[in-house]
Amino acid sequence: MNTLSVVIPALNEEDGIADIIERVLSTKDDLKKAGVEDLELIVVDDGSKDRTPEIIKSYPEVVLIQHPVNRGYGAAIKTGFRHARGNLLAFLDADGTYPPEYYPQLCRPIVEDNADLVIGSRMAGADSEMPLVRRIGNTIFATLVSIISNRRVTDSASGQRVLRRDILSNLYPLPDGLNFTPVMSTRAMHEQIKVVEVPIPYLERVGRSKLSVVEDGMRFLNSILMTALTYNPTRILGMIGTTMMGLGLLSGLYRTVTRSKASRKDSQLVSWFAGLVLASAGASIFSIGALFNYVVSIFHKRPVRQGVFGTPIFKEPLESRFGWLGVGAIISGMLFYSVDVWRRWNKPRSQDVAPWFIPAASTIMVLTGIQLIASWLLSLVLGELSRREAQTEVDLGQLTQVTEEQKETSSPANVVV
């Protein structure tokens, strides 16, 4: 039997809490038609200073849990989840902005299609009174989550959701604040949880919102990025590194193509040097991201296969080529400097516009090569550690053989471009 436990976090909501309680309770009949036989409503009073607790107590069918002090939006939801008895868990805000009448629609993908998490999307086409600034912000956050997870989501911060209780272990830990929802979305995308979005209407609350566009927006951004880094660092750092290398290449090409129009030769050298610095920094960030993926794969005890752009170009992971790329960069830097020394030895009176350029460029190339070789060696060590546990189980007779997937964990990051 499916039981839906709806959790409502409430903080000083005396004007609207009665209405939202009655609206949730009125969905019982429609929930039964959707395959949910029982409904439990839990309201977590998060340290309210008004009459909110008294109003909730007037509804005997509602479970009231009280925090003596305000602990945060996410903390209130997690408290409700701990006390819930349903196999399906849900939550929504107490201010009436989200429609509880849509819970039957949100439950159907779980009951009928084995979805794990259903998000009520305010950005998927239904009527919405969301202010323009917040709509833009939500679009940015949803796009960011989609890019770094390589899975499409339209509303990463929606406050109305239904999920299976048994996926909480995959989603936790979750923060106590308003960033509870974007972190949940980011984790769900990287945990390969089956997520479905259902369009819902949205009404802007009457009065002042508890959400700060700037402060909470920055918190949302930080939470999304940090959560993604704990799953697939190469996805983010690889994109940053690739972008920097691309900008470095464009900087060098621009001055090469337009050199005849340049008034001074040293301005061309400055542009080339800036391009080289950008490319070197990009390569270093990319290689660091690859190493982070190995560390993350060891922590999660599974290979991290998703690369920078989601689709592999090389059959072997790119970090397996860091050694040769590093040797090539070192040799190129040394040859570059050797040619310059030879030229100066044979033409001691020649005047250089920028005598600093070749020594500085050569140094950057050599240091980049050393960085790549060190990253390659470290990836070998981390790859060995990542497959050690599976091999130990084989040696102890706990596994009959190492599967192909386990063999591939020797290069769990599978960095691709």
Secondary structure, 3 states (H helix, E strand, C coil): CCEEEEEEEECCCCCCHHHHHHHHHCCHHHHHHCCCCEEEEEEEEECCCCCHHHHHHCCCCEEEEEECCCCCHHHHHHHHHHHCCCCEEEECCCCCCCCHHHHHHHHHHHHHHCCCEEEEECCCCCCECCCHHHHHHHHHHHHHHHHHHCCCCCCCCCCCEEEEHHHHHHHCCCCCCCCHHHHHHHHHHHCCCCEEEEECCECCCCCCCCCCHHHHHHHHHHHHHHHHHCCCHHHHHHHHHHHHHHHHHHHHHHHHHCHHHCCCHHHHHHHHHHHHHHHHHHHHHHHHHHHHHHHHHHHHCCCCCCCCCCCCCCCCCHHHHHHHHHHHHHHHHHHHHHHHHHHHHHCCCCCCCCCCHHHHHHHHHHHHHHHHHHHHHHHHHHHHHHHHHHHHHHHCCCCCCCCHHHHHHHCCCCCCC
